[in-house]
Amino acid sequence: MVSSPHEAMHRIFQEYPELVSQLSGTLGLELPPVVSVEPVTVDLTETEPLERRVDTLLRIGTENDGPFLLVVEAQGKKDPGKTASWPYYVTYLHNKHRLPVLLLVVCQDHGTAAWAARPLTIGLPQWPTVTTRPLVVGPHNLPVITDVAEARKDLPLATLAAITHADNPDVDAILKTMSVALRDTPESVAGPIVEFIAQGLGNRPAAQQWRNLVAVDLSFYTSPLSEEIRDEGRVEGRIETCAEGALLILGIRGIEITDTTRDKVTGCDDPELLRRWMVRAAVVTTSDQIFDDEAPADR
């Protein structure tokens, strides 16, 4: 299954294709400024029953050097199969489109980045016939941005840097910087960035930190993530109200609340089930009876 960090690492180039030029300093390679972008189908399937797809494929137009194809691969871990598939992607696309092909690999850890950066050769050791040299960006060469002014200066690059540094010990400071940098940014600009960072963090502990920052610092945005957070808040509110209500009704009626009852009620996260227990609390004779499906639901 494709993970959300995987999607964020390559889809950000679909949203901000100018990143390919902005990475020139990071990669130590002078890339021409982007003047046009055209999405290209990522399907590399041939007539044989073998399906091949790249993550993102863009036709990049430049002012003086002509167009080229940008292949962006998000790589979450070492994969020996890429030794064969990456050279295939490059040669197939060059043969099909008759354009130069640049393979860019985005990683989130140093080990995978070092592995991905190795030249891939096909041929004899003493005479390689084809050599594929991926360009790799990741935590080894993207900056740790904890200065708000620096983040605002280039938000797409800062976003990619935040995604690739998802496992950095200073990730909380990185995320706080991004949330502050986005405060005065138009929602049309900030919305995709909020979602890309959320995707890029996946299920890491830092993902909850980002959710908290979005809920507080960026509470006025209406992105899918912010709406999800607000929905969760409403559900949590109903859960807390129903749990307190069930225990309050039992207490008012003078019914002893056992530790088992209290632990089960306060530990439940199903608002509908808690609502039923709260209704039963008005008619039962012992606290544990609220869990009994045979107990009356109302008077």
Backbone hydrogen bonds in HBPLUS format (Angstrom, degrees):
<---DONOR---> <-ACCEPTOR-->    atom                        ^
c    i                          cat <-CA-CA->   ^        H-A-AA   ^      H-
h    n   atom  resd res      DA  || num        DHA   H-A  angle D-A-AA Bond
n    s   type  num  typ     dist DA aas  dist angle  dist       angle   num
A0007-GLU N   A0003-SER O   3.15 MM   4  6.52 154.3  2.22 145.8 152.3     1
A0008-ALA N   A0004-SER O   2.95 MM   4  6.19 162.1  1.98 154.7 159.2     2
A0009-MET N   A0005-PRO O   3.01 MM   4  6.15 157.2  2.06 153.2 158.1     3
A0011-ARG N   A0007-GLU O   2.84 MM   4  5.73 160.7  1.88 158.1 164.6     4
A0012-ILE N   A0008-ALA O   3.36 MM   4  5.87 147.8  2.47 135.1 138.3     5
A0013-PHE N   A0010-HIS O   3.10 MM   3  5.76 151.8  2.19 114.7 121.7     6
A0014-GLN N   A0011-ARG O   2.92 MM   3  5.05 134.5  2.13 100.0 113.3     7
A0015-GLU N   A0011-ARG O   3.19 MM   4  6.64 149.1  2.29 148.8 156.7     8
A0016-TYR N   A0012-ILE O   2.80 MM   4  5.89 153.3  1.87 142.3 150.9     9
A0019-LEU N   A0016-TYR O   3.01 MM   3  5.89 167.6  2.02 127.3 130.4    10
A0020-VAL N   A0017-PRO O   3.21 MM   3  6.16 164.1  2.24 125.1 126.4    11
A0021-SER N   A0018-GLU O   3.10 MM   3  5.63 135.5  2.31 111.5 121.1    12
A0022-GLN N   A0018-GLU O   3.17 MM   4  6.48 157.7  2.22 146.4 153.3    13
A0023-LEU N   A0019-LEU O   2.99 MM   4  6.07 125.5  2.29 148.1 158.1    14
A0024-SER N   A0021-SER O   3.11 MM   3  5.59 164.9  2.13 117.2 119.6    15
A0027-LEU N   A0023-LEU O   2.89 MM   4  6.05 159.7  1.93 164.3 169.7    16
A0028-GLY N   A0024-SER O   2.90 MM   4  5.84 123.5  2.22 143.2 157.2    17
A0029-LEU N   A0024-SER O   3.19 MM   5  5.15 148.4  2.30 142.0 146.0    18
A0035-VAL N   A0061-GLY O   2.91 MM  26  5.56 177.7  1.91 148.6 148.7    19
A0061-GLY N   A0036-SER O   2.83 MM  25  4.68 177.0  1.83 137.3 137.5    20
A0038-GLU N   A0059-ARG O   3.00 MM  21  5.05 143.5  2.14 136.7 147.1    21
A0059-ARG N   A0038-GLU O   2.87 MM  21  5.05 168.5  1.88 148.0 151.6    22
A0040-VAL N   A0057-LEU O   3.11 MM  17  5.50 159.9  2.16 151.2 144.9    23
A0054-VAL N   A0042-VAL O   3.14 MM  12  5.29 152.3  2.22 143.2 147.9    24
A0044-LEU N   A0052-ARG O   2.57 MM   8  4.90 156.7  1.62 162.4 162.9    25
A0050-LEU N   A0048-GLU O   2.65 MM   2  5.49 141.1  1.79 108.0  95.7    26
A0056-THR N   A0072-VAL O   3.15 MM  16  5.07 143.2  2.29 146.8 151.4    27
A0072-VAL N   A0056-THR O   2.90 MM  16  5.07 168.6  1.92 146.2 149.6    28
A0058-LEU N   A0070-LEU O   2.99 MM  12  5.14 159.0  2.03 142.1 148.9    29
A0070-LEU N   A0058-LEU O   2.75 MM  12  5.14 168.2  1.76 157.9 162.1    30
A0060-ILE N   A0068-PHE O   2.75 MM   8  5.33 156.5  1.80 177.3 173.6    31
A0068-PHE N   A0060-ILE O   2.88 MM   8  5.33 145.9  1.99 143.6 154.9    32
A0069-LEU N   A0100-PRO O   2.85 MM  31  6.20 171.0  1.86 164.1 164.4    33
A0102-LEU N   A0069-LEU O   2.83 MM  33  6.17 166.5  1.85 171.0 175.4    34
A0071-VAL N   A0102-LEU O   2.87 MM  31  6.09 173.7  1.87 165.1 167.3    35
A0104-LEU N   A0071-VAL O   2.77 MM  33  5.99 177.1  1.77 178.2 178.3    36
A0073-GLU N   A0104-LEU O   2.86 MM  31  6.26 161.2  1.90 159.0 165.3    37
A0106-VAL N   A0073-GLU O   2.88 MM  33  6.27 159.3  1.93 156.5 163.0    38
A0075-GLN N   A0106-VAL O   2.91 MM  31  6.01 171.8  1.92 160.8 163.5    39
A0082-LYS N   A0079-ASP O   2.96 MM   3  5.79 160.6  2.00 128.4 132.9    40
A0083-THR N   A0080-PRO O   3.13 MM   3  5.72 156.4  2.19 114.5 121.0    41
A0084-ALA N   A0081-GLY O   3.18 MM   3  5.81 149.5  2.28 112.9 119.5    42
A0085-SER N   A0081-GLY O   3.16 MM   4  6.42 165.8  2.18 145.9 150.3    43
A0086-TRP N   A0082-LYS O   3.00 MM   4  5.40 165.4  2.03 133.4 138.2    44
A0088-TYR N   A0084-ALA O   3.33 MM   4  6.40 149.7  2.42 138.0 146.7    45
A0089-TYR N   A0085-SER O   2.84 MM   4  6.12 159.9  1.88 156.0 160.6    46
A0090-VAL N   A0086-TRP O   3.13 MM   4  6.40 167.6  2.15 157.9 159.3    47
A0091-THR N   A0087-PRO O   3.01 MM   4  6.16 173.0  2.02 152.9 155.1    48
A0092-TYR N   A0088-TYR O   2.81 MM   4  5.77 164.1  1.84 156.6 161.8    49
A0093-LEU N   A0089-TYR O   2.96 MM   4  6.00 168.1  1.97 149.9 153.7    50
A0094-HIS N   A0090-VAL O   2.99 MM   4  6.09 156.5  2.05 144.9 152.0    51
A0095-ASN N   A0091-THR O   2.97 MM   4  6.05 155.7  2.03 142.6 149.3    52
A0096-LYS N   A0092-TYR O   2.85 MM   4  6.06 152.7  1.93 149.6 157.7    53
A0097-HIS N   A0093-LEU O   2.88 MM   4  5.82 170.5  1.89 150.6 153.6    54
A0098-ARG N   A0094-HIS O   2.82 MM   4  4.95 136.5  2.00 127.7 137.7    55
A0135-LEU N   A0103-LEU O   2.91 MM  32  6.18 175.5  1.91 166.5 166.6    56
A0105-VAL N   A0135-LEU O   2.72 MM  30  6.07 165.6  1.74 165.3 170.6    57
A0137-VAL N   A0105-VAL O   2.93 MM  32  6.37 158.4  1.98 161.5 167.8    58
A0107-CYS N   A0137-VAL O   2.96 MM  30  6.36 160.2  2.00 159.2 165.7    59
A0113-ALA N   A0109-ASP O   3.10 MM   4  6.28 157.6  2.15 148.9 155.9    60
A0114-ALA N   A0110-HIS O   2.91 MM   4  6.12 161.7  1.94 154.6 158.5    61
A0115-TRP N   A0111-GLY O   3.05 MM   4  6.26 157.6  2.10 145.6 152.0    62
A0116-ALA N   A0112-THR O   2.86 MM   4  6.02 160.6  1.89 151.3 156.5    63
A0117-ALA N   A0113-ALA O   3.07 MM   4  6.16 140.4  2.23 144.2 153.5    64
A0118-ARG N   A0115-TRP O   3.39 MM   3  5.85 165.2  2.41 111.0 115.3    65
A0120-LEU N   A0132-THR O   2.77 MM  12  4.95 169.3  1.78 149.5 152.9    66
A0132-THR N   A0120-LEU O   2.72 MM  12  4.95 164.1  1.74 147.1 152.4    67
A0122-ILE N   A0130-VAL O   2.76 MM   8  5.07 148.3  1.86 151.7 158.3    68
A0129-THR N   A0122-ILE O   2.65 MM   7  5.65 137.2  1.83 137.7 151.6    69
A0130-VAL N   A0122-ILE O   3.00 MM   8  5.07 159.4  2.04 142.9 148.7    70
A0127-TRP N   A0124-LEU O   2.94 MM   3  5.03 144.9  2.07 103.4 114.5    71
A0141-ASN N   A0138-GLY O   3.20 MM   3  5.89 154.1  2.27 117.9 123.6    72
A0142-LEU N   A0138-GLY O   2.97 MM   4  5.83 148.9  2.06 166.9 176.7    73
A0151-ALA N   A0147-ASP O   3.02 MM   4  6.34 156.5  2.08 153.3 160.4    74
A0152-ARG N   A0148-VAL O   2.92 MM   4  6.16 162.8  1.95 156.1 160.2    75
A0153-LYS N   A0149-ALA O   3.08 MM   4  6.18 139.7  2.25 139.3 149.4    76
A0154-ASP N   A0151-ALA O   3.28 MM   3  5.74 141.9  2.44 107.6 116.0    77
A0158-ALA N   A0154-ASP O   2.95 MM   4  6.15 158.6  2.00 153.5 160.6    78
A0159-THR N   A0155-LEU O   2.80 MM   4  5.95 146.5  1.92 148.4 157.6    79
A0160-LEU N   A0156-PRO O   2.98 MM   4  6.29 162.3  2.01 151.6 155.2    80
A0161-ALA N   A0157-LEU O   2.90 MM   4  6.11 159.1  1.95 148.3 154.7    81
A0162-ALA N   A0158-ALA O   2.91 MM   4  6.11 153.0  1.99 141.2 148.3    82
A0163-ILE N   A0159-THR O   2.97 MM   4  6.26 155.7  2.03 150.9 157.4    83
A0164-THR N   A0160-LEU O   2.97 MM   4  6.24 163.5  2.00 153.9 157.7    84
A0165-HIS N   A0161-ALA O   2.98 MM   4  6.11 133.6  2.21 142.0 154.2    85
A0166-ALA N   A0163-ILE O   3.26 MM   3  5.30 142.7  2.41 115.2 112.2    86
A0168-ASN N   A0165-HIS O   2.97 MM   3  5.07 166.0  1.99 112.5 116.2    87
A0171-VAL N   A0168-ASN O   2.98 MM   3  5.17 147.7  2.08 123.9 121.3    88
A0173-ALA N   A0170-ASP O   3.03 MM   3  5.46 121.8  2.38 109.8 123.1    89
A0174-ILE N   A0170-ASP O   3.08 MM   4  6.41 154.3  2.15 151.4 159.5    90
A0175-LEU N   A0171-VAL O   2.87 MM   4  6.09 162.6  1.90 154.4 157.7    91
A0176-LYS N   A0172-ASP O   2.95 MM   4  6.12 156.5  2.01 144.6 151.4    92
A0177-THR N   A0173-ALA O   3.00 MM   4  6.12 154.2  2.07 141.3 148.1    93
A0178-MET N   A0174-ILE O   3.08 MM   4  6.42 153.3  2.16 144.2 151.2    94
A0179-SER N   A0175-LEU O   2.94 MM   4  6.23 157.7  1.99 151.7 157.4    95
A0180-VAL N   A0176-LYS O   3.03 MM   4  6.23 159.8  2.07 150.6 155.4    96
A0181-ALA N   A0177-THR O   2.91 MM   4  6.04 159.0  1.95 147.9 154.6    97
A0182-LEU N   A0178-MET O   3.08 MM   4  6.19 135.1  2.29 141.1 151.3    98
A0183-ARG N   A0180-VAL O   3.18 MM   3  5.33 159.0  2.23 107.2 113.6    99
A0185-THR N   A0182-LEU O   3.10 MM   3  4.98 165.6  2.12 109.8 112.4   100
A0189-VAL N   A0186-PRO O   2.93 MM   3  5.43 141.0  2.08 112.0 122.9   101
A0190-ALA N   A0186-PRO O   2.91 MM   4  6.17 167.7  1.92 157.8 161.8   102
A0191-GLY N   A0187-GLU O   2.79 MM   4  5.46 162.2  1.82 145.8 150.0   103
A0194-VAL N   A0190-ALA O   2.90 MM   4  6.12 160.6  1.94 164.5 170.0   104
A0195-GLU N   A0191-GLY O   3.19 MM   4  6.50 159.5  2.23 153.2 158.3   105
A0196-PHE N   A0192-PRO O   2.85 MM   4  6.06 160.2  1.88 152.8 158.5   106
A0197-ILE N   A0193-ILE O   3.04 MM   4  6.19 169.3  2.05 155.5 157.2   107
A0198-ALA N   A0194-VAL O   3.16 MM   4  6.32 158.1  2.21 141.1 147.5   108
A0199-GLN N   A0195-GLU O   2.89 MM   4  6.13 161.3  1.92 153.7 158.5   109
A0200-GLY N   A0196-PHE O   2.80 MM   4  5.98 162.2  1.83 150.3 155.9   110
A0201-LEU N   A0197-ILE O   3.02 MM   4  6.18 142.7  2.16 148.4 156.0   111
A0202-GLY N   A0199-GLN O   3.05 MM   3  5.34 140.0  2.22 104.9 116.4   112
A0204-ARG N   A0201-LEU O   3.11 MM   3  5.83 166.2  2.13 143.0 146.6   113
A0207-ALA N   A0204-ARG O   2.96 MM   3  5.49 155.0  2.02 114.4 122.1   114
A0208-GLN N   A0205-PRO O   3.20 MM   3  5.90 140.3  2.36 116.7 123.5   115
A0210-TRP N   A0206-ALA O   2.99 MM   4  6.34 153.2  2.06 150.9 157.5   116
A0211-ARG N   A0207-ALA O   3.01 MM   4  6.30 153.4  2.08 143.5 150.9   117
A0212-ASN N   A0208-GLN O   2.91 MM   4  6.17 154.2  1.98 147.8 154.4   118
A0213-LEU N   A0209-GLN O   2.99 MM   4  6.26 155.1  2.06 146.3 153.1   119
A0214-VAL N   A0210-TRP O   2.86 MM   4  6.10 158.4  1.90 151.7 157.6   120
A0215-ALA N   A0211-ARG O   2.90 MM   4  6.09 154.7  1.97 144.7 151.9   121
A0216-VAL N   A0212-ASN O   3.02 MM   4  6.23 142.1  2.17 143.3 152.7   122
A0217-ASP N   A0213-LEU O   2.70 MM   4  5.36 130.0  1.94 139.8 154.4   123
A0221-TYR N   A0218-LEU O   3.16 MM   3  5.87 171.0  2.17 122.6 125.4   124
A0227-GLU N   A0223-SER O   2.97 MM   4  6.22 162.0  2.00 160.6 165.8   125
A0228-GLU N   A0224-PRO O   2.93 MM   4  6.06 150.2  2.02 141.5 150.0   126
A0229-ILE N   A0225-LEU O   2.91 MM   4  6.21 155.6  1.97 151.3 157.8   127
A0230-ARG N   A0226-SER O   2.96 MM   4  6.21 157.2  2.01 146.2 152.2   128
A0231-ASP N   A0227-GLU O   2.87 MM   4  6.09 156.2  1.93 147.1 153.8   129
A0232-GLU N   A0228-GLU O   2.91 MM   4  6.15 156.0  1.96 147.2 153.8   130
A0233-GLY N   A0229-ILE O   2.92 MM   4  6.21 150.3  2.01 144.5 153.0   131
A0234-ARG N   A0230-ARG O   2.96 MM   4  6.30 152.6  2.03 148.1 154.9   132
A0235-VAL N   A0231-ASP O   2.96 MM   4  6.26 158.2  2.01 150.8 156.7   133
A0236-GLU N   A0232-GLU O   2.80 MM   4  6.02 163.2  1.82 152.6 157.5   134
A0237-GLY N   A0233-GLY O   2.91 MM   4  6.09 148.9  2.01 141.6 150.3   135
A0238-ARG N   A0234-ARG O   3.04 MM   4  6.37 153.7  2.11 145.4 151.6   136
A0239-ILE N   A0235-VAL O   2.88 MM   4  6.17 157.8  1.93 153.0 159.7   137
A0240-GLU N   A0236-GLU O   2.95 MM   4  6.15 166.1  1.96 150.5 153.6   138
A0241-THR N   A0237-GLY O   2.99 MM   4  6.14 159.3  2.03 146.5 152.5   139
A0242-CYS N   A0238-ARG O   2.95 MM   4  6.08 167.4  1.97 152.3 155.3   140
A0243-ALA N   A0239-ILE O   2.95 MM   4  6.07 162.5  1.98 152.8 158.0   141
A0244-GLU N   A0240-GLU O   3.02 MM   4  6.10 167.0  2.04 147.0 151.0   142
A0245-GLY N   A0241-THR O   2.87 MM   4  5.95 149.8  1.96 141.4 151.1   143
A0246-ALA N   A0242-CYS O   2.94 MM   4  6.12 159.8  1.98 150.1 153.4   144
A0247-LEU N   A0243-ALA O   3.28 MM   4  6.52 169.7  2.29 151.4 153.3   145
A0248-LEU N   A0244-GLU O   2.86 MM   4  5.94 152.5  1.94 146.6 155.3   146
A0249-ILE N   A0245-GLY O   2.94 MM   4  6.06 162.2  1.97 152.5 156.0   147
A0250-LEU N   A0246-ALA O   3.21 MM   4  6.42 162.7  2.24 145.1 149.7   148
A0251-GLY N   A0247-LEU O   2.99 MM   4  6.18 158.3  2.04 144.4 150.7   149
A0252-ILE N   A0248-LEU O   2.87 MM   4  6.10 161.7  1.91 154.1 158.5   150
A0253-ARG N   A0249-ILE O   3.04 MM   4  6.20 150.9  2.13 145.9 153.3   151
A0255-ILE N   A0250-LEU O   3.01 MM   5  5.33 155.5  2.07 163.7 157.0   152
A0254-GLY N   A0251-GLY O   2.99 MM   3  5.10 157.3  2.04 105.0 111.7   153
A0262-ARG N   A0258-THR O   2.99 MM   4  6.31 168.7  2.01 155.4 157.9   154
A0263-ASP N   A0259-ASP O   2.89 MM   4  6.01 167.6  1.91 151.7 155.3   155
A0264-LYS N   A0260-THR O   3.01 MM   4  6.09 159.6  2.05 147.2 153.0   156
A0265-VAL N   A0261-THR O   2.94 MM   4  6.08 162.0  1.97 154.6 159.5   157
A0266-THR N   A0262-ARG O   2.95 MM   4  6.05 173.4  1.96 154.5 156.7   158
A0267-GLY N   A0263-ASP O   2.97 MM   4  5.83 132.8  2.20 134.4 146.1   159
A0268-CYS N   A0265-VAL O   3.28 MM   3  5.41 161.4  2.31 105.1 110.7   160
A0274-LEU N   A0270-ASP O   3.01 MM   4  6.24 162.5  2.04 157.8 163.3   161
A0275-ARG N   A0271-PRO O   2.94 MM   4  6.07 146.9  2.06 139.4 148.2   162
A0276-ARG N   A0272-GLU O   3.13 MM   4  6.44 152.3  2.21 143.6 149.7   163
A0277-TRP N   A0273-LEU O   3.03 MM   4  6.35 156.6  2.09 148.7 155.3   164
A0278-MET N   A0274-LEU O   2.87 MM   4  6.10 150.8  1.95 146.4 154.7   165
A0279-VAL N   A0275-ARG O   3.04 MM   4  6.34 154.0  2.11 146.4 152.5   166
A0280-ARG N   A0276-ARG O   2.97 MM   4  6.23 160.2  2.01 149.2 154.7   167
A0281-ALA N   A0277-TRP O   2.89 MM   4  6.06 138.4  2.06 141.6 153.0   168
A0282-ALA N   A0279-VAL O   3.22 MM   3  5.80 159.4  2.27 111.5 117.3   169
A0283-VAL N   A0280-ARG O   2.90 MM   3  5.49 165.4  1.92 121.1 126.0   170
A0284-VAL N   A0280-ARG O   3.10 MM   4  6.12 144.8  2.23 166.2 176.6   171
A0289-GLN N   A0286-THR O   3.14 MM   3  5.59 149.5  2.24 109.6 118.4   172
A0290-ILE N   A0287-SER O   3.26 MM   3  6.10 170.6  2.27 120.7 123.4   173
A0291-PHE N   A0288-ASP O   3.23 MM   3  5.99 166.5  2.25 119.1 122.9   174
A0292-ASP N   A0289-GLN O   3.01 MM   3  5.07 159.3  2.06 106.3 113.1   175
A0295-ALA N   A0292-ASP O   2.95 MM   3  5.36 155.5  2.01 110.7 118.5   176
